[in-house]
């Protein structure tokens, strides 16, 4: 699968490294593991920006707009 700028996808907390979950307008960057890292600024290998946070039942989804 290939992503293009402005594509969107969602992830849950299991895809994010650590206990700090992103807020809207924060960035997900490629980390040293298979999980994303959270960054307040667009530094490093930026995958995308969190554009929305949606809750469905007990699950929280972080909607990411691709910026690559």
PDB file with one MODEL, atoms N, CA, C and O in Angstrom:
MODEL        1
ATOM      1  N   UNK A   1       0.844  -1.172   0.000  1.00  0.00           N
ATOM      2  CA  UNK A   1       0.000   0.000   0.000  1.00  0.00           C
ATOM      3  C   UNK A   1       0.891   1.237   0.000  1.00  0.00           C
ATOM      4  O   UNK A   1       1.895   1.291   0.711  1.00  0.00           O
ATOM      5  N   UNK A   2       0.522   2.209  -0.788  1.00  0.00           N
ATOM      6  CA  UNK A   2       1.282   3.443  -0.870  1.00  0.00           C
ATOM      7  C   UNK A   2       0.374   4.609  -0.487  1.00  0.00           C
ATOM      8  O   UNK A   2      -0.754   4.720  -0.966  1.00  0.00           O
ATOM      9  N   UNK A   3       0.884   5.466   0.378  1.00  0.00           N
ATOM     10  CA  UNK A   3       0.143   6.653   0.780  1.00  0.00           C
ATOM     11  C   UNK A   3       0.636   7.854  -0.013  1.00  0.00           C
ATOM     12  O   UNK A   3       1.795   7.920  -0.421  1.00  0.00           O
ATOM     13  N   UNK A   4      -0.259   8.790  -0.217  1.00  0.00           N
ATOM     14  CA  UNK A   4       0.060  10.038  -0.898  1.00  0.00           C
ATOM     15  C   UNK A   4      -0.332  11.195   0.021  1.00  0.00           C
ATOM     16  O   UNK A   4      -1.138  11.017   0.934  1.00  0.00           O
ATOM     17  N   UNK A   5       0.226  12.356  -0.213  1.00  0.00           N
ATOM     18  CA  UNK A   5      -0.104  13.533   0.588  1.00  0.00           C
ATOM     19  C   UNK A   5      -1.607  13.730   0.645  1.00  0.00           C
ATOM     20  O   UNK A   5      -2.300  13.623  -0.367  1.00  0.00           O
ATOM     21  N   UNK A   6      -2.096  14.015   1.824  1.00  0.00           N
ATOM     22  CA  UNK A   6      -3.502  14.274   2.137  1.00  0.00           C
ATOM     23  C   UNK A   6      -4.356  13.019   2.255  1.00  0.00           C
ATOM     24  O   UNK A   6      -5.546  13.131   2.549  1.00  0.00           O
ATOM     25  N   UNK A   7      -3.797  11.818   2.036  1.00  0.00           N
ATOM     26  CA  UNK A   7      -4.530  10.596   2.366  1.00  0.00           C
ATOM     27  C   UNK A   7      -4.740  10.573   3.874  1.00  0.00           C
ATOM     28  O   UNK A   7      -4.001  11.223   4.613  1.00  0.00           O
ATOM     29  N   UNK A   8      -5.734   9.835   4.332  1.00  0.00           N
ATOM     30  CA  UNK A   8      -6.001   9.699   5.758  1.00  0.00           C
ATOM     31  C   UNK A   8      -6.067   8.231   6.142  1.00  0.00           C
ATOM     32  O   UNK A   8      -6.499   7.387   5.357  1.00  0.00           O
ATOM     33  N   UNK A   9      -5.636   7.944   7.354  1.00  0.00           N
ATOM     34  CA  UNK A   9      -5.793   6.621   7.935  1.00  0.00           C
ATOM     35  C   UNK A   9      -5.940   6.786   9.440  1.00  0.00           C
ATOM     36  O   UNK A   9      -5.647   7.851   9.983  1.00  0.00           O
ATOM     37  N   UNK A  10      -6.390   5.743  10.111  1.00  0.00           N
ATOM     38  CA  UNK A  10      -6.585   5.803  11.553  1.00  0.00           C
ATOM     39  C   UNK A  10      -5.740   4.750  12.242  1.00  0.00           C
ATOM     40  O   UNK A  10      -5.492   3.676  11.694  1.00  0.00           O
ATOM     41  N   UNK A  11      -5.299   5.070  13.456  1.00  0.00           N
ATOM     42  CA  UNK A  11      -4.575   4.120  14.288  1.00  0.00           C
ATOM     43  C   UNK A  11      -5.150   4.163  15.694  1.00  0.00           C
ATOM     44  O   UNK A  11      -5.778   5.143  16.094  1.00  0.00           O
ATOM     45  N   UNK A  12      -4.929   3.094  16.434  1.00  0.00           N
ATOM     46  CA  UNK A  12      -5.290   3.049  17.845  1.00  0.00           C
ATOM     47  C   UNK A  12      -4.022   3.167  18.676  1.00  0.00           C
ATOM     48  O   UNK A  12      -2.921   3.218  18.130  1.00  0.00           O
ATOM     49  N   UNK A  13      -4.173   3.212  19.991  1.00  0.00           N
ATOM     50  CA  UNK A  13      -3.018   3.397  20.874  1.00  0.00           C
ATOM     51  C   UNK A  13      -1.969   2.308  20.717  1.00  0.00           C
ATOM     52  O   UNK A  13      -0.797   2.530  21.024  1.00  0.00           O
ATOM     53  N   UNK A  14      -2.368   1.148  20.248  1.00  0.00           N
ATOM     54  CA  UNK A  14      -1.414   0.050  20.074  1.00  0.00           C
ATOM     55  C   UNK A  14      -0.358   0.347  19.011  1.00  0.00           C
ATOM     56  O   UNK A  14       0.703  -0.277  19.003  1.00  0.00           O
ATOM     57  N   UNK A  15      -0.637   1.290  18.120  1.00  0.00           N
ATOM     58  CA  UNK A  15       0.310   1.639  17.054  1.00  0.00           C
ATOM     59  C   UNK A  15       1.258   2.764  17.459  1.00  0.00           C
ATOM     60  O   UNK A  15       2.124   3.163  16.680  1.00  0.00           O
ATOM     61  N   UNK A  16       1.092   3.276  18.686  1.00  0.00           N
ATOM     62  CA  UNK A  16       1.875   4.425  19.133  1.00  0.00           C
ATOM     63  C   UNK A  16       2.781   4.010  20.284  1.00  0.00           C
ATOM     64  O   UNK A  16       2.330   3.378  21.239  1.00  0.00           O
ATOM     65  N   UNK A  17       4.044   4.361  20.195  1.00  0.00           N
ATOM     66  CA  UNK A  17       5.023   4.001  21.206  1.00  0.00           C
ATOM     67  C   UNK A  17       4.852   4.861  22.455  1.00  0.00           C
ATOM     68  O   UNK A  17       4.697   6.078  22.354  1.00  0.00           O
ATOM     69  N   UNK A  18       4.878   4.246  23.614  1.00  0.00           N
ATOM     70  CA  UNK A  18       4.821   4.975  24.880  1.00  0.00           C
ATOM     71  C   UNK A  18       3.406   5.187  25.370  1.00  0.00           C
ATOM     72  O   UNK A  18       2.436   4.703  24.786  1.00  0.00           O
ATOM     73  N   UNK A  19       3.320   5.930  26.469  1.00  0.00           N
ATOM     74  CA  UNK A  19       2.029   6.183  27.109  1.00  0.00           C
ATOM     75  C   UNK A  19       1.415   7.518  26.719  1.00  0.00           C
ATOM     76  O   UNK A  19       0.257   7.778  27.049  1.00  0.00           O
ATOM     77  N   UNK A  20       2.160   8.369  26.027  1.00  0.00           N
ATOM     78  CA  UNK A  20       1.661   9.684  25.638  1.00  0.00           C
ATOM     79  C   UNK A  20       0.935   9.579  24.312  1.00  0.00           C
ATOM     80  O   UNK A  20       1.540   9.274  23.285  1.00  0.00           O
ATOM     81  N   UNK A  21      -0.363   9.833  24.337  1.00  0.00           N
ATOM     82  CA  UNK A  21      -1.162   9.785  23.122  1.00  0.00           C
ATOM     83  C   UNK A  21      -1.197  11.181  22.493  1.00  0.00           C
ATOM     84  O   UNK A  21      -1.132  12.188  23.197  1.00  0.00           O
ATOM     85  N   UNK A  22      -1.301  11.231  21.166  1.00  0.00           N
ATOM     86  CA  UNK A  22      -1.260  12.525  20.485  1.00  0.00           C
ATOM     87  C   UNK A  22      -2.547  13.325  20.666  1.00  0.00           C
ATOM     88  O   UNK A  22      -3.616  12.780  20.937  1.00  0.00           O
ATOM     89  N   UNK A  23      -2.403  14.611  20.508  1.00  0.00           N
ATOM     90  CA  UNK A  23      -3.533  15.532  20.470  1.00  0.00           C
ATOM     91  C   UNK A  23      -3.717  15.966  19.014  1.00  0.00           C
ATOM     92  O   UNK A  23      -2.843  15.737  18.178  1.00  0.00           O
ATOM     93  N   UNK A  24      -4.837  16.583  18.721  1.00  0.00           N
ATOM     94  CA  UNK A  24      -5.069  17.118  17.382  1.00  0.00           C
ATOM     95  C   UNK A  24      -3.963  18.126  17.068  1.00  0.00           C
ATOM     96  O   UNK A  24      -3.574  18.920  17.924  1.00  0.00           O
ATOM     97  N   UNK A  25      -3.467  18.086  15.845  1.00  0.00           N
ATOM     98  CA  UNK A  25      -2.395  18.938  15.315  1.00  0.00           C
ATOM     99  C   UNK A  25      -0.999  18.525  15.749  1.00  0.00           C
ATOM    100  O   UNK A  25      -0.037  19.230  15.446  1.00  0.00           O
ATOM    101  N   UNK A  26      -0.857  17.404  16.450  1.00  0.00           N
ATOM    102  CA  UNK A  26       0.473  16.859  16.711  1.00  0.00           C
ATOM    103  C   UNK A  26       0.813  15.888  15.589  1.00  0.00           C
ATOM    104  O   UNK A  26      -0.059  15.503  14.810  1.00  0.00           O
ATOM    105  N   UNK A  27       2.072  15.496  15.508  1.00  0.00           N
ATOM    106  CA  UNK A  27       2.552  14.686  14.393  1.00  0.00           C
ATOM    107  C   UNK A  27       2.919  13.272  14.838  1.00  0.00           C
ATOM    108  O   UNK A  27       3.357  13.048  15.966  1.00  0.00           O
ATOM    109  N   UNK A  28       2.729  12.341  13.932  1.00  0.00           N
ATOM    110  CA  UNK A  28       3.241  10.992  14.132  1.00  0.00           C
ATOM    111  C   UNK A  28       4.452  10.849  13.228  1.00  0.00           C
ATOM    112  O   UNK A  28       4.394  11.114  12.028  1.00  0.00           O
ATOM    113  N   UNK A  29       5.543  10.425  13.832  1.00  0.00           N
ATOM    114  CA  UNK A  29       6.783  10.262  13.084  1.00  0.00           C
ATOM    115  C   UNK A  29       7.239   8.810  13.171  1.00  0.00           C
ATOM    116  O   UNK A  29       6.838   8.073  14.072  1.00  0.00           O
ATOM    117  N   UNK A  30       8.074   8.414  12.231  1.00  0.00           N
ATOM    118  CA  UNK A  30       8.622   7.059  12.245  1.00  0.00           C
ATOM    119  C   UNK A  30       9.595   6.961  13.407  1.00  0.00           C
ATOM    120  O   UNK A  30      10.471   7.810  13.574  1.00  0.00           O
ATOM    121  N   UNK A  31       9.433   5.918  14.205  1.00  0.00           N
ATOM    122  CA  UNK A  31      10.310   5.717  15.349  1.00  0.00           C
ATOM    123  C   UNK A  31      11.355   4.658  15.066  1.00  0.00           C
ATOM    124  O   UNK A  31      11.536   4.229  13.927  1.00  0.00           O
ATOM    125  N   UNK A  32      12.038   4.244  16.121  1.00  0.00           N
ATOM    126  CA  UNK A  32      13.070   3.213  16.015  1.00  0.00           C
ATOM    127  C   UNK A  32      12.483   1.810  16.028  1.00  0.00           C
ATOM    128  O   UNK A  32      13.196   0.834  15.796  1.00  0.00           O
ATOM    129  N   UNK A  33      11.183   1.705  16.301  1.00  0.00           N
ATOM    130  CA  UNK A  33      10.503   0.418  16.328  1.00  0.00           C
ATOM    131  C   UNK A  33       9.436   0.420  15.238  1.00  0.00           C
ATOM    132  O   UNK A  33       9.433   1.294  14.371  1.00  0.00           O
ATOM    133  N   UNK A  34       8.556  -0.532  15.280  1.00  0.00           N
ATOM    134  CA  UNK A  34       7.470  -0.580  14.299  1.00  0.00           C
ATOM    135  C   UNK A  34       6.312   0.328  14.691  1.00  0.00           C
ATOM    136  O   UNK A  34       5.304   0.386  13.986  1.00  0.00           O
ATOM    137  N   UNK A  35       6.447   1.033  15.802  1.00  0.00           N
ATOM    138  CA  UNK A  35       5.381   1.929  16.268  1.00  0.00           C
ATOM    139  C   UNK A  35       5.726   3.381  15.971  1.00  0.00           C
ATOM    140  O   UNK A  35       6.894   3.741  15.827  1.00  0.00           O
ATOM    141  N   UNK A  36       4.683   4.211  15.884  1.00  0.00           N
ATOM    142  CA  UNK A  36       4.859   5.642  15.661  1.00  0.00           C
ATOM    143  C   UNK A  36       5.295   6.332  16.945  1.00  0.00           C
ATOM    144  O   UNK A  36       5.002   5.862  18.044  1.00  0.00           O
ATOM    145  N   UNK A  37       5.996   7.449  16.797  1.00  0.00           N
ATOM    146  CA  UNK A  37       6.343   8.343  17.903  1.00  0.00           C
ATOM    147  C   UNK A  37       5.499   9.601  17.753  1.00  0.00           C
ATOM    148  O   UNK A  37       5.129   9.975  16.640  1.00  0.00           O
ATOM    149  N   UNK A  38       5.194  10.255  18.873  1.00  0.00           N
ATOM    150  CA  UNK A  38       4.421  11.495  18.869  1.00  0.00           C
ATOM    151  C   UNK A  38       5.375  12.675  18.934  1.00  0.00           C
ATOM    152  O   UNK A  38       6.336  12.658  19.703  1.00  0.00           O
ATOM    153  N   UNK A  39       5.115  13.705  18.127  1.00  0.00           N
ATOM    154  CA  UNK A  39       5.948  14.905  18.131  1.00  0.00           C
ATOM    155  C   UNK A  39       5.056  16.139  17.999  1.00  0.00           C
ATOM    156  O   UNK A  39       4.098  16.147  17.226  1.00  0.00           O
ATOM    157  N   UNK A  40       5.383  17.174  18.761  1.00  0.00           N
ATOM    158  CA  UNK A  40       4.632  18.427  18.666  1.00  0.00           C
ATOM    159  C   UNK A  40       5.016  19.226  17.430  1.00  0.00           C
ATOM    160  O   UNK A  40       4.280  20.114  17.001  1.00  0.00           O
ATOM    161  N   UNK A  41       6.185  18.903  16.854  1.00  0.00           N
ATOM    162  CA  UNK A  41       6.636  19.630  15.667  1.00  0.00           C
ATOM    163  C   UNK A  41       6.928  18.650  14.531  1.00  0.00           C
ATOM    164  O   UNK A  41       7.117  17.454  14.755  1.00  0.00           O
ATOM    165  N   UNK A  42       6.959  19.171  13.332  1.00  0.00           N
ATOM    166  CA  UNK A  42       7.179  18.346  12.139  1.00  0.00           C
ATOM    167  C   UNK A  42       8.666  18.136  11.911  1.00  0.00           C
ATOM    168  O   UNK A  42       9.231  18.642  10.941  1.00  0.00           O
ATOM    169  N   UNK A  43       9.303  17.384  12.811  1.00  0.00           N
ATOM    170  CA  UNK A  43      10.728  17.080  12.686  1.00  0.00           C
ATOM    171  C   UNK A  43      10.906  15.581  12.570  1.00  0.00           C
ATOM    172  O   UNK A  43      10.048  14.815  13.010  1.00  0.00           O
ATOM    173  N   UNK A  44      12.000  15.160  11.988  1.00  0.00           N
ATOM    174  CA  UNK A  44      12.241  13.737  11.796  1.00  0.00           C
ATOM    175  C   UNK A  44      11.504  13.242  10.563  1.00  0.00           C
ATOM    176  O   UNK A  44      11.173  14.022   9.670  1.00  0.00           O
ATOM    177  N   UNK A  45      11.253  11.952  10.522  1.00  0.00           N
ATOM    178  CA  UNK A  45      10.540  11.348   9.398  1.00  0.00           C
ATOM    179  C   UNK A  45       9.046  11.410   9.691  1.00  0.00           C
ATOM    180  O   UNK A  45       8.477  10.485  10.272  1.00  0.00           O
ATOM    181  N   UNK A  46       8.425  12.496   9.287  1.00  0.00           N
ATOM    182  CA  UNK A  46       7.010  12.735   9.574  1.00  0.00           C
ATOM    183  C   UNK A  46       6.143  11.874   8.667  1.00  0.00           C
ATOM    184  O   UNK A  46       6.308  11.875   7.447  1.00  0.00           O
ATOM    185  N   UNK A  47       5.229  11.147   9.271  1.00  0.00           N
ATOM    186  CA  UNK A  47       4.259  10.364   8.519  1.00  0.00           C
ATOM    187  C   UNK A  47       3.008  11.198   8.280  1.00  0.00           C
ATOM    188  O   UNK A  47       2.485  11.234   7.166  1.00  0.00           O
ATOM    189  N   UNK A  48       2.531  11.866   9.322  1.00  0.00           N
ATOM    190  CA  UNK A  48       1.338  12.682   9.160  1.00  0.00           C
ATOM    191  C   UNK A  48       0.982  13.446  10.417  1.00  0.00           C
ATOM    192  O   UNK A  48       1.635  13.327  11.454  1.00  0.00           O
ATOM    193  N   UNK A  49      -0.074  14.237  10.294  1.00  0.00           N
ATOM    194  CA  UNK A  49      -0.582  15.074  11.380  1.00  0.00           C
ATOM    195  C   UNK A  49      -1.914  14.519  11.853  1.00  0.00           C
ATOM    196  O   UNK A  49      -2.755  14.144  11.036  1.00  0.00           O
ATOM    197  N   UNK A  50      -2.115  14.465  13.162  1.00  0.00           N
ATOM    198  CA  UNK A  50      -3.387  14.005  13.716  1.00  0.00           C
ATOM    199  C   UNK A  50      -4.429  15.091  13.442  1.00  0.00           C
ATOM    200  O   UNK A  50      -4.309  16.216  13.926  1.00  0.00           O
ATOM    201  N   UNK A  51      -5.451  14.739  12.661  1.00  0.00           N
ATOM    202  CA  UNK A  51      -6.465  15.731  12.285  1.00  0.00           C
ATOM    203  C   UNK A  51      -7.737  15.597  13.111  1.00  0.00           C
ATOM    204  O   UNK A  51      -8.487  16.562  13.256  1.00  0.00           O
ATOM    205  N   UNK A  52      -7.985  14.404  13.655  1.00  0.00           N
ATOM    206  CA  UNK A  52      -9.182  14.170  14.473  1.00  0.00           C
ATOM    207  C   UNK A  52      -8.896  13.054  15.453  1.00  0.00           C
ATOM    208  O   UNK A  52      -8.011  12.225  15.242  1.00  0.00           O
ATOM    209  N   UNK A  53      -9.665  13.050  16.532  1.00  0.00           N
ATOM    210  CA  UNK A  53      -9.649  11.934  17.468  1.00  0.00           C
ATOM    211  C   UNK A  53     -11.092  11.484  17.622  1.00  0.00           C
ATOM    212  O   UNK A  53     -11.958  12.263  18.021  1.00  0.00           O
ATOM    213  N   UNK A  54     -11.345  10.217  17.303  1.00  0.00           N
ATOM    214  CA  UNK A  54     -12.705   9.684  17.329  1.00  0.00           C
ATOM    215  C   UNK A  54     -12.797   8.561  18.355  1.00  0.00           C
ATOM    216  O   UNK A  54     -11.902   7.722  18.458  1.00  0.00           O
ATOM    217  N   UNK A  55     -13.889   8.558  19.109  1.00  0.00           N
ATOM    218  CA  UNK A  55     -14.141   7.498  20.065  1.00  0.00           C
ATOM    219  C   UNK A  55     -15.329   6.688  19.585  1.00  0.00           C
ATOM    220  O   UNK A  55     -16.400   7.231  19.310  1.00  0.00           O
ATOM    221  N   UNK A  56     -15.125   5.372  19.488  1.00  0.00           N
ATOM    222  CA  UNK A  56     -16.183   4.447  19.072  1.00  0.00           C
ATOM    223  C   UNK A  56     -16.262   3.375  20.152  1.00  0.00           C
ATOM    224  O   UNK A  56     -15.408   2.493  20.235  1.00  0.00           O
ATOM    225  N   UNK A  57     -17.294   3.467  20.971  1.00  0.00           N
ATOM    226  CA  UNK A  57     -17.383   2.551  22.105  1.00  0.00           C
ATOM    227  C   UNK A  57     -16.216   2.801  23.039  1.00  0.00           C
ATOM    228  O   UNK A  57     -16.000   3.927  23.488  1.00  0.00           O
ATOM    229  N   UNK A  58     -15.464   1.749  23.330  1.00  0.00           N
ATOM    230  CA  UNK A  58     -14.305   1.868  24.219  1.00  0.00           C
ATOM    231  C   UNK A  58     -13.020   2.174  23.459  1.00  0.00           C
ATOM    232  O   UNK A  58     -11.975   2.374  24.079  1.00  0.00           O
ATOM    233  N   UNK A  59     -13.076   2.214  22.136  1.00  0.00           N
ATOM    234  CA  UNK A  59     -11.881   2.412  21.319  1.00  0.00           C
ATOM    235  C   UNK A  59     -11.704   3.868  20.904  1.00  0.00           C
ATOM    236  O   UNK A  59     -12.667   4.557  20.568  1.00  0.00           O
ATOM    237  N   UNK A  60     -10.459   4.317  20.936  1.00  0.00           N
ATOM    238  CA  UNK A  60     -10.108   5.672  20.483  1.00  0.00           C
ATOM    239  C   UNK A  60      -9.271   5.540  19.219  1.00  0.00           C
ATOM    240  O   UNK A  60      -8.285   4.805  19.183  1.00  0.00           O
ATOM    241  N   UNK A  61      -9.683   6.265  18.184  1.00  0.00           N
ATOM    242  CA  UNK A  61      -8.984   6.243  16.901  1.00  0.00           C
ATOM    243  C   UNK A  61      -8.378   7.620  16.639  1.00  0.00           C
ATOM    244  O   UNK A  61      -9.036   8.648  16.797  1.00  0.00           O
ATOM    245  N   UNK A  62      -7.121   7.613  16.238  1.00  0.00           N
ATOM    246  CA  UNK A  62      -6.410   8.837  15.897  1.00  0.00           C
ATOM    247  C   UNK A  62      -6.352   8.903  14.374  1.00  0.00           C
ATOM    248  O   UNK A  62      -5.694   8.086  13.730  1.00  0.00           O
ATOM    249  N   UNK A  63      -7.047   9.884  13.812  1.00  0.00           N
ATOM    250  CA  UNK A  63      -7.103  10.045  12.354  1.00  0.00           C
ATOM    251  C   UNK A  63      -5.883  10.845  11.926  1.00  0.00           C
ATOM    252  O   UNK A  63      -5.654  11.955  12.405  1.00  0.00           O
ATOM    253  N   UNK A  64      -5.102  10.268  11.016  1.00  0.00           N
ATOM    254  CA  UNK A  64      -3.836  10.865  10.594  1.00  0.00           C
ATOM    255  C   UNK A  64      -3.944  11.291   9.141  1.00  0.00           C
ATOM    256  O   UNK A  64      -4.307  10.491   8.279  1.00  0.00           O
ATOM    257  N   UNK A  65      -3.628  12.554   8.867  1.00  0.00           N
ATOM    258  CA  UNK A  65      -3.583  13.053   7.503  1.00  0.00           C
ATOM    259  C   UNK A  65      -2.118  13.002   7.062  1.00  0.00           C
ATOM    260  O   UNK A  65      -1.250  13.628   7.671  1.00  0.00           O
ATOM    261  N   UNK A  66      -1.863  12.255   6.005  1.00  0.00           N
ATOM    262  CA  UNK A  66      -0.490  12.044   5.521  1.00  0.00           C
ATOM    263  C   UNK A  66       0.102  13.354   5.019  1.00  0.00           C
ATOM    264  O   UNK A  66      -0.551  14.091   4.280  1.00  0.00           O
ATOM    265  N   UNK A  67       1.324  13.640   5.413  1.00  0.00           N
ATOM    266  CA  UNK A  67       1.998  14.882   4.999  1.00  0.00           C
ATOM    267  C   UNK A  67       3.218  14.619   4.148  1.00  0.00           C
ATOM    268  O   UNK A  67       3.892  15.571   3.753  1.00  0.00           O
ATOM    269  N   UNK A  68       3.536  13.364   3.845  1.00  0.00           N
ATOM    270  CA  UNK A  68       4.745  13.020   3.083  1.00  0.00           C
ATOM    271  C   UNK A  68       4.663  13.571   1.682  1.00  0.00           C
ATOM    272  O   UNK A  68       5.587  13.384   0.890  1.00  0.00           O
TER     273      UNK A  68
ENDMDL
END
